């Protein structure tokens, strides 16, 4: 098995480490547009070789698009075009997957492609706020969920290969359609990042003395604002492509913020307590 990883950052690099270490891949090839990142990935041993996109697609059994979703929307049809144009004997069983946080734009971009069935839409729900090949780590995906979207649009053989790939990463697999995926990730992931970005901007605006932020920030603040360190290259296209869902969630969030604001403005301890107790129900779901 030869696996190609396009984009050697946190997700792509971490996949490369464990797919090779755990025996799913005999060889891992990498594609990286940023020369410094490409050199670093090769030097620290994330991949066996750094190659061109054409070489990667031609040589690899599985190609992973681990690039921001804006780039993936353009790249996915290109990879499928290469599959369609290549010799059937060599390209018929190849599989391409993405690991992006939004799905509707991607799946729509290749819905009528002649070799659409060789693409499997996936979203491993794992990560940190860090980026680049230096952020890659073993065990990043262990115990987390991976969503496979629109599996009925992919060939059963391709889906089976991808299930084995994520099994090697110790992930549990969930199946849903692209539309539902984008709604759910808006609620459990995208709004968390927007909130963290907004909180960081609020604190930076009010606390001009950065030393005070550093000295006074407690564990609670640090964990809440941690996501504000996430890459703008990754999150800008996510928030624009999932705009409608994110706006709906933001409207609900603002509603809840206004409820807290009103209760605090009225010094209404009962209303504040009720809001907090209602929020505490999340304990039953997340421990």
Buried (B, 14 or more C-beta within 10 A) or exposed (E): BBBBBBBBBBBBBBBBBBBBEEEBBEBBBBBBEBEEBBEBBBEBEBBBEBBEBEBBBBBBBBBBBBBBBBBBBEBBBEBBBBBBEBEEEEBEBBBBBBBBBBBBBBBEBBEEBEBBBBBBBBBBBBBBBBBBBBBBEEEBBEEBBBBBBBBEBBBEEBBEBBBEBBBBBEBEBBEBBBBEBBBBBBBEBBBBBBBBBBBBEEBEEEBEEEEEBEEEBEEEEEEBBBBBEBBEEBBEBBBEBBEEBBEBBBEEBEEEEEBBEEBEEEEEEEBBEEBEEEEEEEEEEEE
